[in-house]
Amino acid sequence: MKRIIALLLTLVMVLGLCACGAKETPVEEKPSQGTEAPAETPADVPVVKVGALYPFSGGSATAGPEAQFLIDMVVDKVNAEGGLDALGGAKLEVIYGDTQADGQVALTEFERLVNVEGVTSLLGGYNTAVANTLSQYVAAAQVPMLMTSAAGNDAYSVENRYVYHANSCSANDYATQVAMNEYWAELCGSPRTSLVVYDSADYGAQAWEDKQKAAEATGNTVVGVPVVSGAADYSAEIAKIAENVGVAAYIEPTLIMDDAIRFMKQMHEKGVSMPVFASGGGYLQGDFIQQCGDAAEYVFSTAWYFADLANASYDPEWALEICDAFEAEFGYPFNENASCVWTGIWALIDALERTTADDPDAIVEALEATDIKGEHPALLLTLADHIKYEDGPMSDGTVLYNTNRYENSVAWAYIKDGAYRVVLPEAQANKNYPLEWPIPAVADR
């Protein structure tokens, strides 16, 4: 009865939101890559249904196909090797939903996966705005969700035993941001001033707040350059940047995929030369490098993972095999989103392998007890060495819940000859592409 009431509550809330303007997304209109039917399982074999909510269309559309490719690869492997031992050899079935990077669309898909498809756990989120919206409805429906990427803090800032985060988050990146501020200031010299170009969505606003905190701690100065997410023309913002060449030493953009591409192309077209030190976001997503072309060269970014790091894995042969398969599928290297998805699906499977029943409450109990270390598949393609969901203050003092505080290391790389080349940590730096500094002006490239 509790389960029925919770699901009815979710349905009422979702319908109420839809009546206020949420976009309908009929199942039959979804992109084919988000709704492919799973392979049939013999009737006498139990099936565990997992929902996966990612953007297959909209401004973050490359993230969905990347996630599905890796999730399907892992699920096929688990099913082929006997399924879930804890549940009598049950086979995994993943049902996908397209969030379109929109919180309201994500709610419609969430309702379909939980109330129609009958999933007992969920994976995904990707966009911070989607994670923020879904977190409250996940609690109402009492179905656990493991978020991947979705680095903003809000989804994890309220005590909620149905929301978990296997990757790093903005509050936990504070120590890294402080360290990078010092490194960038040392590299660039005076002035210790940067221009933070941030979008108007949840991700950009959170990043701007975090960068102000880190700058205050290091004695740096940050100047905000807000942009409207989805805008076609950034001429006014780029003109402001051009006026500040020499006043500021570098640019720190925090933009999602389409915005990052347009911004870099227009910077290049206008010949504005200032080092760009990104903190992931759209700069690490899918075909950013392909879309930007020459405008992407010499762009720097931090990330939780780069393909360059596969050789440092506990099993380099397997890590390289996954990275090669990914690049063969998409035409660009394994990236941060791919790392988050790979870590997330294996962390969820780890919990499912410790469940006592195909039931949300049992899965929640297993997630709460997660303690992954050593040579575990979830740690194959990540800088993290531990996954454990804990409550308490992160590195900047923000109190979050069910967040993996152990993934707080990032690498730093720059784009050269069409790919990110790792510069830091020094032990994993790409020896074939040592840091070129100072970077050449746009006119000299």
N, C-alpha and C positions, 0 to 999 in steps of 0.2 A: 504493500500500500504506500509506504514511504517513497518508493521509487516512482510509482505512478503519479503521486502528488507533485514530486519534484519535476517530473517531465511536463506535467500540465502547467506548472508555474512557468517553466521555461518557454513553453509554447505561447502562453498568454503574453509574456514580456516581448517575445519576438514579434508576434502579430501586432502588438501595440506600437512597436517601433516601425514596422512596415507601414502601418497606417499613417505614420508621421513622415513618410517620404523615403523609406528604405527601398532600394532597387530590388525588384524581383529577379531571380535568376533561375528560370526553369531548368530542370535537369537536362532536358533534351537540347537546350541551347548551349550547353557548356562545351568548351574545347575538348576535342577527342582525347588529348593527352591527359586530361583530368578525370576522365570517366571510363577508361578502358576496363572491360569486364575482367575479373581475375580468372585464372585457370580453374577449371572445375575440380572439386575435391570429392572423392568417393563419399557416399552418403553415410557410411559407418565411421568416418573419421571426424572428430570434433573440429570445429572452426572457431578461431578467435578473431573477431572483427576489430580492426584499428582504423580510426578516421585520420586522414591527413589533410590539413587545411593550409594551402599555399596559394600564392598568386600565379595563375596561368595566363592571365591577361592583365591589362592595366600597366601602370608605370614601373612595376617590378616583375614583369612577365617572364624574365629568364629564370627567376628563382624556382618557380613551380616545376618546370621540366627537369631542372637539375635535381630537385628533391625527389621527384618520382623515379628518376633513373637510379639513384643510389638506394632509395628505400626498396624498390623492386629487386635490385641486385642482392641486398641483404636478406630480404624475405625469401627469395628463391633459394638462397644458400641454406637458410635455417630449415625451410620446408623439405629441401632435398636431403638434409642430414637427419631427418627424423622428426622435425617439428619441435614443439615445446614439451620437454620431458615432464615438467611439473604438472602439466595438464593432459597427461596420457598420450603424448604425441600429437597434440592438436596442431593443425596447420594455421598459419597466419594468413588473413585476408585483409588487404588494405583498400579502403574506399576513399577516393580523393574528392576534394571539393575545391572550387576556385574562389578565393577570397577577392580577387581583382584588386588587392591591396586596399580594400575598402572595409571599414569596420561593420557597416550595416549589411553589406553583401555577405560578409563573413558570418554574421548572425543567422542569415537565412540558410546558409550552407551548414552551419553548426546544427540548427534545428533538424535539417534533413538527415544528417549523419547520425544524430542521437536518437531522434524519435521515429524515423522511417527506416533507416538502415540498421539501427540497433548496435552501434559500436559501443564498446565498453571502455575505451580509452582513446585519446586523441594525441596527435603529434602535429607541430607546425607553428603557425603564427607568422613568422618571418618579419612582418612589418610591426613596428612598435605600436602604431595606432590600432592595428588589428588585435594584438595581444592585450592592449589596455581594454578594449571593448569586450573581448571574449572572456577575460578573467572573471568578471562578475557573473556571467551566465553559466560558466563552467561550474561555479560554486552552487548556483541555484539548481542546476541539473544533477549535481553530485556525480559527475563523470570526470575523471582526472585527465589533465592535459599537460604534456611535456612540451614547453616552448623551445624552439630552436631559433637562433639569432634573436630578434626582438630585444634589443639591448637596453631600451628605455626602462627606467626604474618603476614606473607607476603600476604595472601589472603585478609586481612582486612586493609592493609597499604596504599591502593590507594582508593580515593573517588569513591564509586561505589554503586548506589542506588538499585542494584539488588542482592547484597550479604549481608546476615545477619548472626549473630552468637549468638545463645542463651546461649552458655556455656562460660566457662572461656577461656582465651588464655594465651600464655606464658608471654606477657608483663604485663598482669593483675595479674599474679601469683608472681610477683617480691616481693611484701611486704610479702607474705606468705613464700617465699624462704628465705628471710632475717631472718624472725622469726624462721624458722626451723633451719637455720644455727646456730643461737644462742643456740637453744635448744639442737641440736646434739653436739655442742662443749661443752656445760655444762654437757651433759650426758657422753661423751667420755673423757672429760678432754683434757690435752695436748697430742699431738700437734694439733693445729687447722688446720689440713691439710687433704684434702680428695682427692681421685682418682676418676675422672669423666670418666667413661667408656661410650663413645658415638659412635653411628653408623654413617656411612658415608652418610646417607640419609638426607633429609631436616629436619626431626624431630630432629635427633641427633645433627646436626650442630646448629640449633636454640637453643636447650637446653644447649649446651656447651657455647654458647654466653651468655645466661641468667645467667648461674651459675657463670661465671666469673664476671659479674656485681654484683651479690649478694655477692660473696666472697669479692670483693673489698670494698663493703659497710660495711662488718662486720669484716674486718681484718683477714679473713680466707685465706688460701692458697689452690688453686685447681691445680691439676696436671692432664693434659689431657691424656687419654689412648684411642686413636681412634681405632675403629675396622671397618672392612669391612662388611657391612650388607649382610647377606646371607652366610658368610664364614662358612665352616664346622669345622674348628679347631681354637680355641683361645688359644693354648698353649703358644705362644710367649707373648701375652698380660697378661695371667695369671702368667707367670713367672715374668713379670715386677711387677705385684701386689705382688707376694710372696716376692720379693726383698724389697718391701716398707712396709712390715708389721713392725710396730713400728715407721716408718717414717711418715706414714699416719695413721689416726685414723679410717677411714671408707671409703667405696666405695659408690659413687653416680652413678649408672648406668642409662642411658637413652636409652633403647633399645626397638625395636619393638618385637612382639610376638615370632617368631621363634628364633631370636637372643638371646632374654632373656632366653629362655628355654635352648638353647645349652650352653650359658655362665654359667648359674647357675649349670647345670649338670657337666660341666667340672671343675668348681671351687670345687664342692663337691668331685668329683672323685680324684682330686689332693690334697684334704685335706687342701685347703687354707682357713684359718679362719680370717675373717675380717668382721665387721658389714656391712651389705648392706642396705643402705637407698635409695630406688628408688623414683622416682617422677612419678609414674604411667607408661604409655606406655604399653609395653608387660607384665609388672609385674601385671597388673590388668585385662588383657584380658582373657576371656573364660577359657580354660582348662590349664592355666599356672600351677596352683597348682597340678592338676592331672598329667600333663606331667612331672613335675619336681620331684614329690614324696618327698622323704626325703630332697632333695636339696633345696626345697622351705621353709622348716621350719626355723623360726627366720628371714626371710626376712622382712624388713620394707618397707612401701611405704606410700606416701601421695596420696590422691585421693579426687575428688569432691564428691564422695559418696561411702559408703560401705553398704552392706546389714544389718550390725549391727545397722545402724542408723534408720531403719524403725520405731522403737518404738518411736522415737522422732518426727515423722511426725505430722502434724495437724490432720490427720486421721489415727492413727496407724493400725486400723483394715483393712482398704482398702490397706494401704501400705504393710502390711504383706501378705495380700491376693495376691498382685501382685508379691512380692518377692517369695512367696511359689510356685506360678504358674510357675515363671521363673525357679526356681531351679528344679522343677519337670520335666520341659521340657528339660533342658540342663544338669542336674546332677551337677551343681556348682552354687554358690550363685549369686544373682543379683549384678551387678558390675557397674563400672563407665561408660562404654559404654552404658549400659542399662539405666542408669540415664540420660545421655545426649540425648538418643533417646526419652525416655519418655517425657522429658522436651521439646525437639524440636518439636515432633508431636503435642503436646497440644498447644504449642506457635503458630504453623502454623494454627491449627484449630481455635484458638482464633482470628487470623487475618482473616481467611476465614469467620468466623461468623460476621465479621464487613465489609465485602465487599459489593459493590453495584452491581457487575457483575462478572461472571466467566471470568475474563480478567486479564492478567498480570499487567497492569497498575493499576487497581483497587486493586489488591492484594498488590502491592508495597505500595500504599497509606495506606492500612490497617497495613502493617508491620511497616511502618514509625511511625504510631500512637500507636504502642503497648505500654501498660503500665500495666503489670500484677502484682498484689499484693494480699495479703491475702490468703484465702483458695481456691486457684485455682488449678485444676488438674496438671498444669504445674509445680507447686511448691510442689507437694506431695512427690516426691522422689529425692530431691536435698537439698543442704545446702543453696542455694540461696533463698532470700526472696523477690526478685523483678526481673522482666524482662523488660528492656527498652533499645532499641538500640540507642546508642549515639555516637557522634564523639568527639574526643579530646584525650588528653594524658592519658595513663594508669598509673598504679602505678610506673612504671619504667621510665615514661616520654615519651615513644613511642606513637606517634599519630596514632590512629586507627579509623576506621569508622564502623558504624552500629554494634557495639559490645556491649554485655551486661556486663557492668563493675560491676554489682551487684553480680555476681557469682565469688567472690574472696576469699571465705573461703574453706579450705580443712580440711579433717580429716587425722589422722595419725594412722596407724594400723600395726600389725605384724602378720605373719602367725604362728599359733600354732594349732596343731592337725588338719591340713588340711583346715584351713579357716582363713581369715583375722579377727583379733580381735581388735576393736578400742581402742586406748590408749588416743588420744586427739581428740576433746575437752574433758576435764575431766568429764563434766556433762553427756556426752554420752558414756563414756568409758565402756567397757565390764567388769563388776564386777567379772565375772567368770574366766576371763583370765587377771589378773593384769600383768603389765609389768615385765618380767624377765630380770634382768640386773645384771652383764654382761651376754651376751649370751654365752652358752657353746661352746667350740671349736668343730669342726666337728668330731674329734676323740672321743669326750665325749658324743655325742648325742645318 
